[in-house]
Amino acid sequence: MSHLVRFADGAGDIRVGLLAGEQLRPLAVTSMSELLRHSVAEIRELTDTAGEPVATAGVRLLPPLDGRMEVWAAGVTYLRSEEARREESADEDVYARVYRAQRPELFFKSAAWRVVTDGEPIAIRADSANNVPEPELGLLLTSAGEIAGYVVVDDVSSRSIEGENPLYLPQAKIYTGSCAVSARVRPAWEVPDPLSLDLRMRILRDDHEVFDGESSTAQLNRKPAGLVEYLWRDNDFPDGAVLSTGTSVVPGLDQGLQPGDVVEIEIGEVGSLRTPVVLGADEVRGVLAAR
C-alpha cells in the first residue's frame, strides 16, 4: 500500500513524496497544490518516476493541504446522519428534505492553513454543550475536479449549536481545531471501489473505550462524482481541494466529546487518523503557529 504525503525533511524543507512502507521517494513537485494542478494521469506518471528514497529519520508528516487549497464537506449524505440531525434539531424537516433532494448540502469547512492532522489536537468549542467527531471519507481533488486520492477526515461539529438553529451551521462547523485530515493520501488508482470501504470510529477516555461505531461507504446516498460536480458549479479551486463526503457514524446525544479524549478513525484501504481532544482553540493555535 502506498500513500502520497506532504512532509518536512530533517532539514526542515517541505516536500511531497510517495510513501510505501518505510520507503519515502520525493516527487518532482514542491507542494501539494502544485501536484493538484496536474491531471490524475500526470500525477500517476509523477509517482511512477519518483526520485530515489530519502532517509526518513527526522521526517515529519504534515497535513496534505497547502497553498489556496480548501476543505469542503457534504452533509446528510447517509440515512444515519439524516436521522441524527433530525434528532438534534428544532427543525427536523429541513434535513429530511435535503436527504431526498437532488441538490446536496455542501459547505465550506476549512482553509488549508487551519487543518490539523495525525497526532495533532482537535478542539471542542468552549461555548457548546455537545460536540462530536464525524468520521468521513475525503476526496482529494485536482484543480480540474478529478479525484486524485482518498483521505480520512474528521468533521468535528457542535451538535448543540447546529441543533439550536440550522442557520448556525457555520459556527457549529467552522472554527480552529474543527477539521482534521489524515497525513496519508491513498492514490485513487489503488482503490478499486470507494463505495465499499469499511469505516470505524472509536472514542477513548482515560484509555477506556466510550464509543465504538462502524459503517460502510456502501451506505452513501450520493455518488462522489455527483458531489464533486455540484461543488465545481460556478466555483474555482486553482490549487485543488478536499471534499469530505459525510458521515454515517454518529455518537448519541449523551456521548459527546470531552477534553482529554482521543478519537481514532479507520477507513479500509485508505488509512487512519488519531487525534487528541482539547477544549477551545488555544492549544491548536500553538500547533499551527509552530509549523
N, C-alpha and C positions, 0 to 999 in steps of 0.2 A: 504494500500500500504506500502510495506517495502523496505528498501534500505540497502545495505552493505555500511559501511562508515569506513574511517580511521580517527581517532580523537585524539586530545590531551586532556587529562582529566584535572581536576582542579589542579592536582599536576604537570602537565607538561609531564606526561608519555604518550607515543604514543601507541595506541591500535587499534584493529579492532573490529567492532561490527555490530549488526543488529539494525537499527533504524526503528521503526514502530510508527508513530505518534510522541508522546513525550517520548516514551519508548525506551531506549537505553540499549541493552544487549550485553556485551562483548563476543567475540568468543575465543575459546581455541587456538589461534594463536597470534603471536607477531607482525606480519607485513602483508601487502597485498601480498608481494612477497611470503611469506611462505604459505599463503592461496592458491595462484595460483599454487603451486607445487602439490596440491591435484587435484583429478578429480572433475568434476561437481557433481557427486553423493556424493562424500565425503564432498564437500563444503555444499551441501544441508543438509547433516546429521549434520554438524557443526552448521548450523543455527538452526536446529531443537533442538539442545542440548545446545543452547547459555546460558550463565550464568544469574544470577539474575540482574534485572535492576539496573543501576547506576545513581547517581544524574547527571543531565545534566547542572547544574549551573557551569559556567566556562568552559564548554566543547567547544572546537574549532574544527570544521570540516576541514580536510586537503585534499589536492589532493589525489585521490585513487591510487597513484603510489609511489613505493619506491624501494630500492634495485637496481637490474640491469634491472628493467622494462624499456621499451621503448615505445614511441608513433610512430606509422607509419600511413600513410594516403594513400588513394586511390584517384586518380584524374580522371576526365572526366567519371564519372560513371552515370551521368544524362544528358539528352539531353540539359537542360538549361545550365549546366556547360560547355558542349562542345561548345555551341553557344557563351557563354561569353568569353571563352578562345580564340576562333577564332576571336572574335570582338576586343580583346585587343592585339592580336599577329601579328607580321610582317610575321609569317609563319603559316597561318591558317590550312594548310592541315595536319600538324603533329597531331593536335587534333582530326580532323575528322577520321584519320586513327586509333588512339588509341581507340576511342569510339567504333569502329567496330571490333577491333582486339580481338583475343581470349585471349591474354596475357594482363592483366590490367596494368595501370600505378600505381606503388607503390613507395613511397618514405619515407625515414626517416624524422620524424618531430621533435621529442624532446626526450631527456633523462629525466628520472623521476624527477631529482632534479630541472629541469628548468620549469616544468609545474606549471601554476597558476590555481586558482580555484575561486569559487563564491566570489564576493566582492573584489578580488584582481585585479590589473590593467593588461590589455593587452597593448602592445606597437605598435605604428606605426613607421616604420623606418624613421630616420631623413633624409636619402638620397633618399627617394622615394616620388614621387609626388602624387601617388594614391594608397591607402591602403584600404582593405576591410575585414570585418569579413566573415567567411564562416561557417554557421551552419551545423553540421553533426552528424549523429548517429554514436556513437563509440561502438566497441565491446570489452569487457573486456575478455581477452583470458588466459586460463591456460597455463602452460608450455608445455602441450601436444597439444595445439591448439584448445581446446574445448571452446565454447562460454559460459562464466560463468555469464555474465551480460551485461547491456547496459548503456552507459553514454552519456551525451551531450558534444560535442566537438566544439570548435571554432578554426578553422584552419586559423588564421589571415595571410593575404598574401599581398605582394606588387604586384599589378597588373601592375604598370609601369615597374618594374624591370623584371618581368617574360615576359611581353609583348615585351620588347626590344629584348630579345633573350631567347628561351626555355632553353638554357644551363645555364642561370642564375637562374634556378628554386631553387637550394639550398639557394641562397642568398635571394630570394623572400619569402621562406617558413620557413627557419630555422634561428631563432635569438631569443635573450632573450625577452620574452613577446609575442611570436607569437603563443603559444599553451595554451589554457585554457580548462580544463576538469571539469565537474561538480563533486562536492564532493560526491554526492549520486549516487550509482550504483544500478540500478534495477535488481534484480536477473533474469536470463534468464528464469527460470521455471515459472515466474509470467507474462511473456509476450508471449501470445499465437502466435502472428504473427508479427514479427518485420518488415514485409513488408506491413504494413497497418497503420503506425503511422503518425499522423498529425505533421507537423513541422512549426514553426513560428519564425520569427526574426524581432525585431524592433530595430531601432537606434534612441536614444533620444538625442537631443541637446538643452541645456538650458530648459529642461523639456518639449520640444516640439518634437513630432514625425516627423522625417525627412525621415524615411524609414519604410515600413511595408510589409513584404513578407511572403507568405505561400506556402507550398508544402506538399508532402506526400512521405514517403519511398516506396510507391507503384510504384513510377516512377523510382526506382533504376534499372539501366540497367544490373546489375550484382548481383548474389546471394551472400550473406555474406559468406557462406561456401566456395564458389569458390575463393573469395578474400583471405580468410584465407589459403586455400590450396596453392596458389601461394606465399604468404608471408612465409610460412613454408618450401618452397622448398630450400634445401641446406642452411637453416638458423636455428639458435638456439636461443631460448628465455627461458633460465632456470628459470627465475623469472616471466614468463608471459609477456603480452604486451597489449597495447590498439591499435586497428586498426580502424581508422576513415574512414567511407565508402563513403565520397564525398558529395558534396553539390548540391542542386537544387534551392537555393535561393541566387541570386547574385545581389547586388546593381548595378545600372547603372554606367557608367564611370564618371558621374557627381555627384555621391552620395558617394564618398569616406569618410573615417573616418577623424575626426578632434580631436585634443586634447580636453578633457572635455566631449566628447560624452559618452553615456552609451549604451552598447549592451545587449539586452535581448533576449534569445533564449529559446524556449519551445518545447519539444517533447512529444507528448501524450504518457501516460503510462510509461514514462522514468523519466522525470524531467525537470529542468530548469537550466539556467546558466545566471548570471548577472554580467557584468564586466565593470568598467570604463576604459576609453582610455587615455593613456599618450603618449607623444612624446619622443622617444628614450628610452633606456634601464635603465637609472639610477634609476628611482623610482622602477622599477621591481626588480632590483638587491637588493635594500634595503629590499623589502618584502621577497625575497628569503633568504637573509642573516639573517633575524630576526626569521626564523623558528627554 
